Amino acid sequence: MSFIRIFSKSVLRVNTTNFLPAISSVRNVSDSTNLKEVLANLIPKQQQEVKEFRQSHGNKVIGEIVVDQLYGGMRGIKGLVTETSVLDPDEGIEFRGYSIPQCQKLLPKAPGGEEPLPEGLFWLLCTGDVPTQQQTDAISKDWALRADVPPHVVQMLNNFPNTLHPMSQFSAAITAMNSESKFAKAYSEGVNKALYWEYTYEDTMDLIAKLPTIAAIIYRNLYRDGKIGVIDADKDWSQNFTTMLGYDDPTFTELMRLYLTIHSDHEGGNVSAHSVHLVGSALSDPYLSFAAGMNGLAGPLHGLANQEVLVWITKLREKLGGDVSDDQLKEFIWNTLKSGQVVPGYGHAVLRKTDPRYMCQREFAFKHLPGDPLFRLVAQLYDVVPDVLLEHGKAKNPWPNVDAHSGVLLQHFGMTEMNYYTVLFGVSRALGVLSSLIWDRALGLPLERPKSMSTSGLKKLVGLK
């Protein structure tokens, strides 16, 4: 897959059809609409495969570590197993081997819709198989039936002051729902560890089902009248979510289906995914584990980044006005860099090309809002920023990431409350990290406990006194 940048002062349509990789085969080994049943058949095979692999290659060296990596955020160290997705520096994220364009093409859609249903992606992440429409619809109905939030959590959310950040409310509500954990109850009763994955699955399905309700309560309490709609079992997960939020534009619902799909997973080393895996390795239940991940996602270097992009663009527009020339943009970007700041939304710790998640949002904008002034500015930045960063010489990756675009789309449809955007990210990220947590327990992955070193210890290790 290869994406190109298109340089123009006018809005151009981008067509990546010619760059869609050939799809040799679509995996789907079961007709069952019962995901738990499908997993019960898959897990023993994967357990055996991992067992044999470890027996034959368990002592093989797969890399080396240098001192700088210990001080540099452990970048590049291969130290985790995550089955659900892999991030290639040049090709971007692949969900169980499928790229974003492939997922957009292959995953089931809502009636009359064009974007993939997140329920279908969840099935893919759990099983490695592209689901049928019937399998995807079964997940939608299952989540609708599990969507009610415990009264004590609703009361807690309603009592929070409107000065409490949406992500703090989101994390607190998730933690408080630990009262409903089937895993915690089973563990306290001495359940066999071979069954851990089943209770993790049940908690995962309950939690994912309830997250839109929690997120909608937070949104309506903070920014609207405090009332939310009811769950409709005939609607998909995203449509129920947008209805509860108070948005009835079908194009916004389509955007939410895309948004919740592409933000779901980004392999296991990012802060939110790693936090869920780490806390889960202590056999904390999925509610506590996911809450830990959400506290990491709330950080400005992770999920809060899309908000920072909009803040920076707002400052740009306030200073330069509405119609901005390329030269004015370049000067503003250079001033940002010279002040010691970064250009928000550009660069990535792993990627070395334009983020495919950015590209699919760009295509959505070209299709549905080509004349939007904010989108036109973002498209112009896409033409200008990378060359400035390359000239600056410090960025390993001068291309835009997912955060450079998502906020612009939300703004267009009237969701202007930037503090809330990371909650949307969190709802989506549950699909990836919790499907991965099911497999952590299915494969019996142990307590994570890496070795840390002191500076003096490292000096001795490299032969210094």
C-alpha positions as CSV (number, residue, x, y, z in Angstrom):
1,M,0.0,0.0,0.0
2,S,1.4,3.4,-0.9
3,F,-0.1,6.7,-0.2
4,I,0.9,10.0,-1.9
5,R,0.7,13.6,-0.9
6,I,-1.1,15.9,-3.3
7,F,0.1,19.4,-3.5
8,S,-2.5,22.1,-4.3
9,K,-3.9,25.3,-3.0
10,S,-7.4,24.1,-3.9
11,V,-9.3,21.2,-2.4
12,L,-8.6,18.1,-4.4
13,R,-10.2,14.7,-4.3
14,V,-8.0,11.9,-3.2
15,N,-8.6,8.4,-4.6
16,T,-6.7,5.6,-3.0
17,T,-8.5,2.8,-4.8
18,N,-5.5,2.2,-7.0
19,F,-3.4,1.7,-3.9
20,L,-5.6,-0.9,-2.2
21,P,-3.6,-4.1,-1.7
22,A,-4.8,-7.2,-3.4
23,I,-6.9,-9.4,-1.0
24,S,-5.9,-13.0,-1.7
25,S,-8.4,-14.5,0.7
26,V,-10.9,-13.6,3.4
27,R,-10.7,-15.8,6.5
28,N,-14.0,-16.9,8.0
29,V,-13.9,-20.4,9.4
30,S,-17.3,-20.5,11.3
31,D,-20.9,-19.7,10.5
32,S,-21.8,-19.5,14.2
33,T,-23.1,-16.1,15.4
34,N,-22.0,-16.9,19.0
35,L,-18.6,-15.2,19.4
36,K,-17.8,-17.0,22.7
37,E,-18.5,-20.3,21.0
38,V,-16.2,-19.4,18.1
39,L,-13.4,-18.4,20.6
40,A,-13.9,-21.6,22.5
41,N,-13.0,-23.5,19.3
42,L,-10.1,-21.2,18.4
43,I,-8.3,-20.9,21.7
44,P,-7.1,-24.6,22.1
45,K,-5.5,-24.4,18.7
46,Q,-3.7,-21.1,19.5
47,Q,-2.6,-22.4,22.9
48,Q,-1.1,-25.5,21.2
49,E,0.6,-23.4,18.5
50,V,2.2,-21.1,21.2
51,K,3.2,-24.0,23.3
52,E,5.0,-25.8,20.4
53,F,6.6,-22.5,19.3
54,R,8.0,-21.8,22.7
55,Q,9.2,-25.4,23.1
56,S,11.2,-25.2,19.8
57,H,12.3,-21.6,19.8
58,G,11.9,-20.3,23.4
59,N,15.6,-19.6,23.8
60,K,16.2,-17.9,20.5
61,V,17.6,-14.4,20.6
62,I,15.3,-11.9,18.7
63,G,17.1,-8.6,19.3
64,E,19.5,-6.6,21.4
65,I,19.1,-3.6,23.7
66,V,21.3,-0.6,24.0
67,V,21.6,1.8,26.9
68,D,19.8,4.6,25.1
69,Q,16.6,2.5,24.8
70,L,16.4,2.3,28.6
71,Y,16.5,6.1,28.9
72,G,14.4,6.6,25.7
73,G,11.0,5.1,26.6
74,M,12.0,1.6,25.6
75,R,11.5,2.5,22.0
76,G,12.1,-0.4,19.6
77,I,12.4,-3.1,22.3
78,K,10.5,-6.2,21.4
79,G,9.0,-7.1,24.7
80,L,5.3,-7.8,24.4
81,V,3.0,-10.3,22.6
82,T,-0.1,-8.7,21.1
83,E,-2.1,-10.8,18.7
84,T,-4.8,-8.3,17.6
85,S,-2.8,-5.8,15.6
86,V,0.7,-5.0,14.3
87,L,2.1,-1.6,13.5
88,D,4.4,-1.5,10.5
89,P,6.6,1.6,10.3
90,D,6.0,1.9,6.5
91,E,2.5,0.5,6.0
92,G,0.7,1.5,9.2
93,I,-1.6,-0.5,11.4
94,E,-2.9,-3.9,10.4
95,F,-5.8,-5.5,12.3
96,R,-5.1,-9.2,12.3
97,G,-3.3,-8.8,9.0
98,Y,-5.8,-6.5,7.3
99,S,-5.0,-2.9,6.5
100,I,-7.5,0.0,7.1
101,P,-8.5,0.2,3.4
102,Q,-9.1,-3.6,3.4
103,C,-11.2,-3.4,6.6
104,Q,-13.2,-0.6,5.0
105,K,-13.8,-2.8,2.0
106,L,-14.4,-6.1,3.8
107,L,-16.1,-5.5,7.1
108,P,-19.9,-5.5,7.2
109,K,-21.8,-2.1,7.0
110,A,-25.0,-0.8,8.3
111,P,-28.0,-0.8,5.8
112,G,-27.2,2.0,3.4
113,G,-23.9,2.7,5.0
114,E,-20.4,2.8,3.6
115,E,-18.2,2.7,6.6
116,P,-17.3,-0.5,8.6
117,L,-19.2,-1.4,11.7
118,P,-17.0,-1.4,14.8
119,E,-18.8,-4.6,15.9
120,G,-17.3,-6.3,12.8
121,L,-13.8,-5.1,13.7
122,F,-14.2,-6.5,17.2
123,W,-15.1,-9.9,15.8
124,L,-12.0,-9.7,13.6
125,L,-9.7,-8.6,16.4
126,C,-11.0,-11.5,18.6
127,T,-10.9,-14.3,16.0
128,G,-8.7,-13.2,13.1
129,D,-11.8,-13.8,10.8
130,V,-13.7,-11.3,8.8
131,P,-17.3,-11.7,10.1
132,T,-20.5,-12.2,8.1
133,Q,-23.2,-9.6,8.4
134,Q,-25.2,-12.0,10.6
135,Q,-22.2,-12.4,13.0
136,T,-21.8,-8.6,13.2
137,D,-25.5,-8.0,13.8
138,A,-25.4,-10.6,16.6
139,I,-22.7,-8.5,18.4
140,S,-24.8,-5.3,17.9
141,K,-27.8,-7.0,19.5
142,D,-25.8,-8.5,22.3
143,W,-24.2,-5.2,23.2
144,A,-27.6,-3.5,23.1
145,L,-28.9,-6.0,25.6
146,R,-26.0,-5.4,28.0
147,A,-25.9,-1.6,27.7
148,D,-27.7,-0.7,31.0
149,V,-25.4,1.1,33.5
150,P,-25.7,0.2,37.2
151,P,-27.7,2.8,39.2
152,H,-24.9,3.7,41.6
153,V,-22.7,4.6,38.6
154,V,-25.4,6.8,37.0
155,Q,-25.9,8.5,40.4
156,M,-22.1,9.1,40.7
157,L,-21.9,10.6,37.3
158,N,-24.9,12.8,38.0
159,N,-23.2,14.1,41.2
160,F,-19.9,15.0,39.6
161,P,-19.2,18.7,39.3
162,N,-19.1,20.2,35.8
163,T,-15.5,21.2,36.5
164,L,-14.4,17.6,36.5
165,H,-12.7,16.6,33.2
166,P,-14.7,14.2,31.0
167,M,-11.9,11.7,31.0
168,S,-11.7,11.8,34.9
169,Q,-15.5,11.0,34.9
170,F,-15.1,8.3,32.3
171,S,-12.3,6.6,34.2
172,A,-14.1,6.8,37.6
173,A,-17.3,5.4,36.1
174,I,-15.4,2.4,34.6
175,T,-13.7,1.7,37.9
176,A,-17.0,1.9,39.8
177,M,-18.5,-0.7,37.5
178,N,-16.0,-3.2,38.9
179,S,-18.9,-4.0,41.2
180,E,-20.4,-5.9,38.3
181,S,-17.3,-7.9,37.4
182,K,-18.0,-11.6,36.7
183,F,-14.2,-12.2,36.5
184,A,-13.6,-10.8,40.0
185,K,-16.5,-12.8,41.4
186,A,-15.4,-16.0,39.8
187,Y,-11.8,-15.5,40.9
188,S,-12.9,-15.0,44.5
189,E,-14.7,-18.3,44.3
190,G,-11.6,-20.2,43.1
191,V,-12.4,-20.6,39.4
192,N,-10.0,-22.8,37.4
193,K,-7.5,-20.6,35.6
194,A,-8.3,-22.4,32.3
195,L,-11.7,-20.6,32.5
196,Y,-10.2,-17.1,33.1
197,W,-10.7,-16.1,29.5
198,E,-14.5,-16.9,29.7
199,Y,-15.1,-14.5,32.5
200,T,-12.8,-11.9,30.9
201,Y,-14.9,-12.3,27.8
202,E,-18.1,-11.7,29.7
203,D,-16.7,-8.6,31.4
204,T,-15.4,-7.4,28.1
205,M,-18.8,-7.7,26.4
206,D,-20.6,-6.0,29.3
207,L,-18.0,-3.2,29.5
208,I,-17.9,-2.4,25.8
209,A,-21.7,-2.4,25.7
210,K,-22.0,0.1,28.6
211,L,-19.3,2.5,27.5
212,P,-21.4,4.5,25.0
213,T,-24.1,4.9,27.7
214,I,-21.5,6.2,30.2
215,A,-19.9,8.5,27.6
216,A,-23.3,9.8,26.6
217,I,-24.3,10.6,30.2
218,I,-21.0,12.5,30.6
219,Y,-21.6,14.5,27.4
220,R,-25.3,15.3,28.1
221,N,-24.5,16.3,31.7
222,L,-21.7,18.6,30.8
223,Y,-22.9,20.1,27.6
224,R,-26.6,19.6,27.2
225,D,-29.7,19.0,29.3
226,G,-28.6,15.8,31.1
227,K,-31.1,13.5,29.4
228,I,-30.1,10.7,27.1
229,G,-32.1,8.5,24.7
230,V,-32.8,4.8,25.2
231,I,-30.9,1.9,23.6
232,D,-32.6,0.4,20.6
233,A,-31.8,-3.3,20.0
234,D,-32.4,-2.8,16.3
235,K,-29.7,-0.2,16.0
236,D,-26.0,-0.8,15.7
237,W,-23.5,0.2,18.5
238,S,-22.5,3.5,16.8
239,Q,-26.0,4.6,16.0
240,N,-27.2,4.0,19.5
241,F,-24.2,6.0,20.7
242,T,-24.8,9.0,18.4
243,T,-28.6,8.9,19.3
244,M,-27.8,9.1,23.0
245,L,-25.3,11.9,22.4
246,G,-28.2,13.8,20.7
247,Y,-27.0,13.7,17.1
248,D,-29.4,12.6,14.4
249,D,-27.4,13.4,11.3
250,P,-26.8,10.0,9.5
251,T,-23.5,11.3,8.1
252,F,-22.3,11.9,11.7
253,T,-23.2,8.4,12.6
254,E,-21.2,7.1,9.6
255,L,-18.3,9.2,10.8
256,M,-18.6,7.7,14.2
257,R,-18.6,4.2,12.7
258,L,-15.3,5.0,11.0
259,Y,-13.9,6.8,14.0
260,L,-14.6,4.0,16.4
261,T,-13.1,1.5,14.0
262,I,-9.8,3.2,13.2
263,H,-9.0,4.3,16.8
264,S,-9.6,0.8,18.2
265,D,-6.1,-0.7,18.3
266,H,-2.5,0.3,17.6
267,E,-0.6,-2.8,18.7
268,G,0.4,-3.4,22.3
269,G,3.2,-0.9,23.1
270,N,1.3,2.3,23.3
271,V,0.4,3.7,26.7
272,S,-3.3,2.7,26.9
273,A,-2.8,-0.8,25.4
274,H,0.3,-1.5,27.5
275,S,-1.4,-0.2,30.7
276,V,-4.4,-2.5,30.2
277,H,-2.1,-5.5,29.5
278,L,0.1,-4.7,32.5
279,V,-2.7,-4.2,35.1
280,G,-4.5,-7.2,33.6
281,S,-1.4,-9.3,34.1
282,A,-2.0,-8.9,37.9
283,L,-5.4,-10.5,37.3
284,S,-7.1,-7.2,38.0
285,D,-10.5,-7.5,36.3
286,P,-11.2,-5.9,32.9
287,Y,-12.9,-2.9,34.5
288,L,-9.9,-2.0,36.6
289,S,-7.5,-2.8,33.8
290,F,-9.4,-0.7,31.3
291,A,-9.6,2.2,33.7
292,A,-5.8,2.1,34.0
293,G,-5.6,2.4,30.2
294,M,-8.0,5.3,30.1
295,N,-5.9,7.2,32.7
296,G,-3.0,6.8,30.3
297,L,-5.0,7.8,27.3
298,A,-5.9,11.0,29.1
299,G,-2.3,12.2,28.8
300,P,-1.3,15.0,26.4
301,L,1.2,12.7,24.7
302,H,-1.4,10.1,23.9
303,G,-5.2,10.5,23.5
304,L,-5.3,14.2,24.4
305,A,-3.2,15.0,21.3
306,N,-6.2,15.6,19.0
307,Q,-7.4,18.3,21.3
308,E,-4.0,19.9,21.2
309,V,-4.1,19.9,17.4
310,L,-7.3,22.0,17.4
311,V,-5.9,24.4,20.0
312,W,-2.9,25.0,17.8
313,I,-5.0,25.5,14.7
314,T,-7.3,27.9,16.6
315,K,-4.3,30.0,17.6
316,L,-3.1,29.9,13.9
317,R,-6.5,31.2,12.7
318,E,-6.7,33.9,15.4
319,K,-3.3,35.2,14.4
320,L,-3.4,34.8,10.6
321,G,-7.2,35.0,9.8
322,G,-9.3,32.9,7.6
323,D,-7.6,32.9,4.2
324,V,-3.9,32.0,4.8
325,S,-1.2,31.7,2.2
326,D,1.4,28.9,2.2
327,D,4.1,31.4,3.1
328,Q,2.1,32.6,6.1
329,L,1.7,29.0,7.2
330,K,5.4,28.3,6.8
331,E,6.3,31.3,8.9
332,F,3.8,30.3,11.7
333,I,5.2,26.7,11.6
334,W,8.7,27.9,11.9
335,N,7.8,30.2,14.8
336,T,6.2,27.2,16.5
337,L,9.4,25.1,16.1
338,K,11.8,28.0,17.1
339,S,9.8,28.4,20.3
340,G,10.7,24.9,21.3
341,Q,7.3,23.4,20.5
342,V,6.3,20.7,18.1
343,V,3.6,20.8,15.4
344,P,0.7,18.9,17.0
345,G,-0.6,16.0,14.9
346,Y,2.7,15.5,13.0
347,G,5.1,12.7,13.6
348,H,4.7,9.3,15.3
349,A,6.9,7.2,17.6
350,V,6.7,4.2,15.1
351,L,5.3,5.3,11.8
352,R,7.5,6.6,9.1
353,K,4.8,7.6,6.6
354,T,1.4,9.3,6.6
355,D,-0.8,7.5,9.1
356,P,-3.5,5.5,7.1
357,R,-5.9,6.6,9.8
358,Y,-5.3,10.2,8.8
359,M,-5.8,9.2,5.1
360,C,-9.2,7.6,5.6
361,Q,-10.5,10.6,7.5
362,R,-9.1,12.8,4.8
363,E,-11.1,10.8,2.2
364,F,-14.2,11.1,4.4
365,A,-13.8,14.9,4.5
366,F,-13.3,15.1,0.7
367,K,-16.5,13.2,0.2
368,H,-18.7,14.8,2.9
369,L,-17.3,18.2,3.7
370,P,-15.0,19.4,0.9
371,G,-15.7,23.1,1.4
372,D,-15.4,23.2,5.2
373,P,-13.0,26.0,6.0
374,L,-11.3,24.2,8.8
375,F,-10.8,21.1,6.6
376,R,-9.4,23.2,3.8
377,L,-6.8,24.6,6.3
378,V,-6.0,21.1,7.5
379,A,-5.6,20.0,3.9
380,Q,-3.3,23.0,3.3
381,L,-1.2,22.1,6.3
382,Y,-0.8,18.6,4.9
383,D,0.8,20.3,1.9
384,V,3.1,22.6,3.9
385,V,4.1,21.1,7.2
386,P,6.1,18.0,6.1
387,D,8.5,20.1,4.0
388,V,9.1,22.5,6.8
389,L,9.8,19.6,9.2
390,L,12.1,18.0,6.7
391,E,14.0,21.2,6.4
392,H,14.1,21.6,10.2
393,G,15.8,18.2,10.2
394,K,14.8,16.9,13.7
395,A,11.6,14.9,12.8
396,K,12.1,11.3,11.9
397,N,8.6,11.3,10.6
398,P,7.3,14.6,9.2
399,W,3.9,13.1,8.1
400,P,0.6,13.6,9.9
401,N,-0.9,11.1,12.3
402,V,-4.5,10.3,13.2
403,D,-4.8,13.3,15.6
404,A,-4.2,15.8,12.9
405,H,-7.6,15.2,11.4
406,S,-10.1,13.7,13.8
407,G,-11.0,16.9,15.6
408,V,-11.8,18.8,12.4
409,L,-14.4,16.3,11.4
410,L,-16.1,16.4,14.8
411,Q,-16.1,20.2,14.8
412,H,-17.9,20.2,11.4
413,F,-20.8,18.2,12.8
414,G,-21.2,20.4,15.8
415,M,-19.3,18.5,18.4
416,T,-17.1,21.4,19.4
417,E,-16.4,20.4,23.0
418,M,-12.7,19.5,22.6
419,N,-12.3,18.3,26.2
420,Y,-14.7,15.5,25.3
421,Y,-12.8,14.1,22.3
422,T,-10.6,11.7,24.3
423,V,-13.7,10.1,25.7
424,L,-14.6,9.1,22.1
425,F,-11.1,7.8,21.7
426,G,-11.5,5.7,24.8
427,V,-14.8,4.2,23.7
428,S,-13.1,3.1,20.5
429,R,-9.8,1.9,22.2
430,A,-11.9,-0.6,24.3
431,L,-12.4,-2.8,21.2
432,G,-8.7,-3.4,20.8
433,V,-7.3,-3.6,24.3
434,L,-10.1,-5.7,25.7
435,S,-10.1,-8.2,22.8
436,S,-6.4,-8.5,23.5
437,L,-7.0,-8.9,27.2
438,I,-9.2,-12.0,26.4
439,W,-6.3,-13.5,24.6
440,D,-3.9,-12.6,27.5
441,R,-6.0,-14.8,29.8
442,A,-6.6,-17.5,27.1
443,L,-2.8,-17.9,26.6
444,G,-2.1,-17.8,30.3
445,L,0.3,-14.8,30.0
446,P,1.9,-14.3,33.4
447,L,2.4,-11.3,35.6
448,E,4.5,-8.7,33.7
449,R,7.7,-7.9,35.7
450,P,10.6,-6.5,33.7
451,K,13.9,-5.8,35.3
452,S,14.8,-2.2,36.0
453,M,18.3,-0.8,36.3
454,S,19.9,2.2,38.1
455,T,22.4,4.4,36.3
456,S,25.2,3.2,38.5
457,G,24.2,-0.4,37.7
458,L,24.2,0.3,34.0
459,K,27.6,1.8,34.2
460,K,28.9,-1.4,35.8
461,L,27.2,-3.4,33.2
462,V,29.0,-1.6,30.4
463,G,32.4,-1.9,32.2
464,L,32.6,1.6,33.8
465,K,33.6,2.0,37.4
